[in-house]
Each structure stands twice: as C-alpha cells, then as structure tokens.
Amino acid sequence: MFVRLLPFFLLTQLTATAAISPLEFKDGDRVVFIGNTFIERSQSYGHLETMLTTALADRDLSFRNLGWSGDTVFGDARSYFGPPAEGFERLTKHLDELKPTLIISCYGAVAAFEGEAGLPNFEKGYETLLDMFASTGARIVLMSPPPAENLPSPLPNQEAHNERLAVYRDAIRKLAVARDYGFADTYGALRKAWDQLPHPLTENGIHYTEEGYAAITPFLATALGVSAEPPSISLALPSSEPKVSQGTVSKASPNDKGITLEWQPSHAAPLPLNLQITGLAEGNYAILRGGTQTLAKTTATDLAAGIELVPANHQPHIATLRRAILRKNKLFFHRWRPQNETYLFGFRKHEQGNNAVEISQFEPLIAEQEAKISDLKHPIELTLTLKR
C-alpha cells in the first residue's frame, strides 16, 4: 500500500518560520512542554514526541508534558479551589521538581478570543510567566498557537478568529525577540500549507484530532528546528550506485531476477520512504522486505516516477516505539496529576493522605518505559528486493 504525502516543497517553506534564536536539542536535555489544550492533547497521541525522539536518536532526550486544557499564562485552569495564583504556584512547583533544561511553551489560543483588547493583559501575564521559566535556568522556546479550522455548518466560520490568533502570534514573536528566546511559528507554518493538508484536522474547528496531529507533526518538528525531510533512494539503471538522501546503501545488486538494496537509514523518523528506480523493463513488480514480505506491488512506470513506502513498511518498529511513548506519557500524567489529589495532598488529606506514598511508585514504571524508548528509537536496516 502506498500513501501519497505532501510535496516536499511544502516542508521547505517552514525554513522562514524556524526559531529566531538557533534552537538545539542537546544531549541529556529534559524537554518540558507547557501550554493548554493543544499541548495537553499531544501527549495522548505521541506523534510529535515520536518524530523528535527518532530524528534526534543520537541524543539522550527525555520529554515531559505539563499541558493543561484551557490554561492561560496566569495558570487559571491549574487552580482547583483558589485563585489563578494557586495554579501558577502549582506549575512553579512542578517545574522545580522536573528541573527542565529546555521549555517549549505554547500559549495564546485561549487569550486570542479576547481580541486586541485583551492583548496588554496577555503580554503582561506572559512576561511574569517567562520570568518564572527563566528562574529554572532552562533554555526557552515560545510556540505560537495553531490556526483554527473552518468546518461545515452549524460550526462557526473561523476566519475572524484566525485574524485574532495572528495578532497574538505576532505578540509572542516580539516577546521571543526581546528575550532572545527561540520562536516556533506554528500558526504561520500551518496556514502556509493549509490548502494541501488533509482536512478535517479538528473535531470542532479548534481542537485537533489524532489524525490532525499526525498530519501537522512534520511541520511542527521543522518549526522547532528538526528536519522532517522524508528519506529517498533513487537508482538509475544500469548503474548499481543509488543516491540516498540520508543513511547509506551498502549493497545494490541488479540481476536478471530483480534488484536487492540494503539500506541503513541514519534515523527512523516516521516519514515515508521515496523509492525511485528508472531504466526498468516495462511490467509489474513486487517490493519485498527481507526477500519474503511483500510491501507493495507496482509498475515500472510508477517506480520511474517514484513511490512512497509508509513507515509501517520500512521502519515497522516505530509503531511499537509510539506505544511506549504513550504508555510513558500516561504514567507520567498520573504521577503529576493524580486522581483525588485533594484527598492525597489537599485539605482532605486527613482522610486518604496515607495513599500519597503510592504516587512516587510511578517513577520506576516511567523509567522502564524510558528504557524501552531508548532501545526502540534507533533505525533498523532494511533489505528491499524488487522482483518482476
């Protein structure tokens, strides 16, 4: 089965919206995502973290998600029974415990509903939040909120709201420039590719679905300074020296029965592999992995134009990796946002506070999943055989 994805030129359009300050994921980084619904939901799907983990497999990275639906720069959603200051203090405490080295912050989606009238208050609140972030010593990247999507009636037209989001995007960029922070223009990147993206991306015009996150992940990664270029292998017969965009081909053996390619990719990012072979005799061909498993059936004409093999075909362990990431994220969620927190740590802890000791027991379970992620993030060699 082949999947035709977006033309690569769309990905290259993001270079203009990359981080203002050079963004580098460093070996040993503890990366913490902070924001509202857009960030919180991403942990439930794992597409962005899978992309970053595999594309940067040469570095020892760990990711933690502190997103909270409906949150603002003031911490409104994080407070339970008190004022927003309580939520702000809760976030401060969590960051103190996590000790991040890189913070990626995505706010503005909620505040944008207030339009330009609410902008001064948002900027003032974000300045205070960024001062708190700075006290951690972490490097900081500001991410603009994503655009809204027009869906059929009775859902409202979102063009006016997108204009408001653009205003807040510009304000966030100014904050990043003033503080010499990184800036990832999620809004601009997606708007540029909007007509070519597979819609719908959201369930209600605002909240992205799993399919939506999967579609926009290459753009988010590129905006964060991580290459999302799909790998490619091209071979012009009768030559036996293929051209590869990443990794190496250690063996290319054309013969009267077909062609065998042994490809060692440099990373296992969940992107399609473009395979192009010209000079073949006309006819039908099968592409096999390991000489036995059929990945695709195609023609010489299609191969000359180039076909795409989905990650499930050329890097099948990626699905297992994403499951480990999702399991780790779920365990961490229960670690930092346990059910019945009021009974464990709050004003009713006199009733069930003795169970609070169990919360720390999530740590070894999280570490177990981190070890699996580390084992699975590296690419595997692929032996492709083309038979007529």
N, C-alpha and C positions, 0 to 999 in steps of 0.2 A: 504494500500500500504506500502511495506517495502523498505527501502533503505539500502543497504549494504555499510557501510563506511570503511575507512581504519582500519586495525587491530590496536588495542590499543598499541601494542609494538612499532609501528612507532612513536607514540606520546612520549613514554618514551625515545626514542633516543634523544630527544631535551634537556634532562637534562644536557647533556655535553656541550650544547651551550647556557645555560642560562646566564643572565647578570653576568659579572665578579664581580662588586660590587653588593651586595644584592639590588634588586630593589623592592621597596614597594610603592604601590599606597596608599597614606594616605588620611584619611577622610578630606574633604574640598579641595582636590587638584584641581587646574586648570591646566589641561594637554594640552599642545600645541604641535601638530605635525608639523614639519618643514622638507621640502625636495623638491624634484622635482616631476616628473610625477607620480611615484609610490605612493607618499603621496597624491598628489592632487586628483588623481582619486579615492582613497579610500573613500573620503567624499561623492562621488556620489553613492556609493553602501552601505556603512554603516555596512558592515559585522564585521569588527574588532571592531568598536565602540560598536556595539550591544553585541558582546561577552564580552568585557571588562565591559560594563555597567551592564550586568546581573550577570556575575561571581563575580563582586565586588559590588553587590547591597547593602551590609551592609555599604558602604561608600558613602558619598556625593561627587561625582566627576562631573566635567564638562570638556568637550572636545572641543578644537578649532583647526581647520585645517588651517595652513598657507602654505600649499604646493603650489608650482608654477611650472607648467610644464616647463621642460628644464632648470631649475635653477641650479646654481652651488654654491659652497661655497663663491664665490665672489659677488653673487647677480646679475649676468648678466641678467637673464630673468626678474627680478623685476624692472629694469630701463626702462623707457619709451623712452625718447629722449636724455638722457645723458649717461655718462659712467657707468660701473658697480657700482661705488661708490654710485650712486643715488639709485640703488636697495638695496644696503647694508643699506643705511640710512633709506629706506622705511621699511625694515624688523626691524631695530632697533626701529623705531617709533611704529610699530605695537606691538612689544613685550613690549614696555614701557606702552602702553595702556592696554594690556591684563593682565600684571602682573602675568605670569605663576609661578606655584610652581614646575612643572615638565615639562621639554622639552625633547621630543623624536625627534632626528634629524637623517634623512636618506639621505645622500649624497654619491656620488661616481659613480652613474650609468652613468652620462654624462662624467665625467673625465676619466673613465676607457677606453673610446675609444682612448685616447691618449697613453695608454700603460705605461710601466715603465718610459718612457721619461718624461711623464707629472706628475709623482708621487711627485717629490720635490715641484713643484708649488702647487699641490693639498694640500699637507700636510701643507705648509706654509699658504695657504689661510684658511684651516680649523682651524689652530691654532688661527688665527685672529678672525674667526667667533666664536670659542669657548670662546675666551676672552670676546667677546661681550655677549654671552649667560651667562657667569659667572657673569657679572655685574648685571644681573637681580636677582641674589640670588636663582634662581631655581636649583633644582636637575637636572642632565643631563644624558641622555641615548643616546649612539650612536648606530644606527642601520645600519648594512651593507646592500647594495643594493641587490635585489633578483637576482637569476640567469636568464639568457636568455634561450629561448626555441627553439629547432630545429623544424621547420615546413617544409612541403614539398616544393620542388622547385616550383617557382623560388626564394623563400626566401633563404637567405644565411645560411650556416652552422654556428652555434654559439659557437662551442667548443673553438675556439681561443679567442673569446670574453669572454667566461666564465673563461678562464685562466687569462685574464686581470682583470676581476671582483674579482677573488680570491686574486690577488695581492693587490687590493685596499681594500678588506675586511681585509686582514692581517694588512695593514697600519692603518685602522680605529681602529682595535682592540688594536694596540700599543698606539694609541692616548688615547683610553679609559683607558688603564692600567696606562699610565704615569700620567693621571689627576685623577685617581681614580673615573672614571665615570662608569656607567653601560654600558654593551655592549650586544646587541641582534644580534646574528649571523643569520640573515635572509637567507643569501646565503647558509651557511652550513646546516641549518635546512632543507631547501627545496631540496638541492642536495641529501641529505641522503634519502629522501622519494620520489625522483623524479620518479622512475620507477613505484611506486604504486599510484601516483597522477593521476587523470583523465585528460587526455590531449584532446584537446589543452587547455592551460591555458591563452594563449595570442592571440592577433589578428595578430601580425606580428613578433613574436619571442621576443619582448621587452616589449610591453605594455599589461598588464594583463586585461582580460575581467572581467565582473561581476561574471561569473561562476568561473573564475580563483581565484578571491579574496575570494569567498565563500569556495573554496576547500582548500586554504592555510591558512585561518584565524585561525584554531586551532593551527597550527604550529607557526604563528606569536604571538599568545597570550601566548603560552608556552615559546617561546623565550623571551618574556617580563616578564616572571616570574609568569604568571597567569595560573592556572590549566585548562587544556582543556580535562580532562578525562570525557568521556561520562558516565552518571549515569547508574546504573544497579540494577535490582531487581531479585533475584533468590529465588525459593521456591521448596523444595524437599518434595513432598507429601509422607506420610500423615501429615507431620509437618505443623503447621499453623504459624510458625515463620520464615518469609522470611529474607534473608540477603540483605541489601541495601548498596550501595557504598556512597551515600550521601542522607541526609534527613532521614525521618522516615516513617515507615508504621504503622499507628495507628490501623489498623484493617486488618486481613486476615481471611476470613471466607469461608473455603471449605464446600460445601454441595453437595447433590445429583444432584443439578441443575447446579453447577459450582463453581466458586471462585470469591470473591469480595475482592479487595485490595484498601485501602485508603492510598495514598502516598502523603506526604508533602515534596517536594524537598527543599533543602537548598538554591538553586539558580536556575535561569531559563535560564541558558546559552543555546544558540541554538545548542544543540548537541542531537544525537539520544538517546533514552532510550532503553537499552538492557533488555529484559524480558526473563527469563528462568524459566520454570516450568517442573520439572521431576516427574514421577510417575503417569502421567495421563493415563486414559484408551485410547486405540487407537481410532482414529476417527478424525473428523473435528470439529474445534472450531471457535467461533467468539469472538473478543475482543471488548467490548463496553465501551465508556466513559459515565459516569453518568447513566449507565444502559439502555441508549436508542440509542446513536450514535455509529454506527459500525465504528471502526477504522481499523480493519483488520480481515481477515479470514485466518485461518492457520490450521495446523495439530498438533497432539500430538508429532509427530516425530520432526517437526520444532521447537516447543516450548521447547523440551528437549535440542535441540542444541542451542537455543537462537535466538530470532528475535529482530529486531530493529524497534522502532516506531519513526518516524521523529518528529522534534519539532512541526510542524504544528498540530500534533495529540495530543501530551502530554502537550505542552505549546502553545496553539493557539494564545495567545496574543502577542507572540514575533513578529509576522508579523506587528501588529499594532505599537509596540514599534519601530521597524526599520523604519517604515514610519514617525514616529515623529522625529526620529534622522535625517532622510534625509531632512525633512522639516526644522528642526533647522539648519542643515548644509547649506542649500540653502539660508536661510535668512541671516546667518552669512556671507556667501560668498558675497552677495550683500551689506552687511554692510561694509566690509573691502576692497572689490574690486568693487565698483560701476561702472556701465556703464558711459561713458562720464566723467571719472574722471578729464580729462584735463579741461573740462568746469566747473566742480564743484569746483576743488581745484587748478588747474594748471594755465598756462599762459593765458588761455581763460576764466577764471572765471569771468571776467568783463561782459561776455555775459550771463551766466546762473548760476553764483555763488550763486544767491539768492535761488536756489533749494537745496543747500548743507544742509540746515536745515532739510531736509527730511531724510537724512541718519541716524541720531540718532533715528528716529522713528522706525527703525528696532529693537531697543533694547527691547521694551515691547513685540514685536512679538516673539523674540527669547526666552525671559523669559517664555512666555506662553507655548512654546514647551518644554522647560526645565522642567516645572511643569508636563507636560504630561509624559515625560520620567521618572521622579521620581516616578510617580504613577504606571507606567507600568513595571518597571524593576524587581519587586518582583515576585517570583514564585507563582503559584496557585496550590491548592490541586487537585489531580487527583484521581478520583474513577474509577478503572478499574474492569470490570466484565468479567469473562471468562465463556462462555456458550458452551456446546457441541451441 
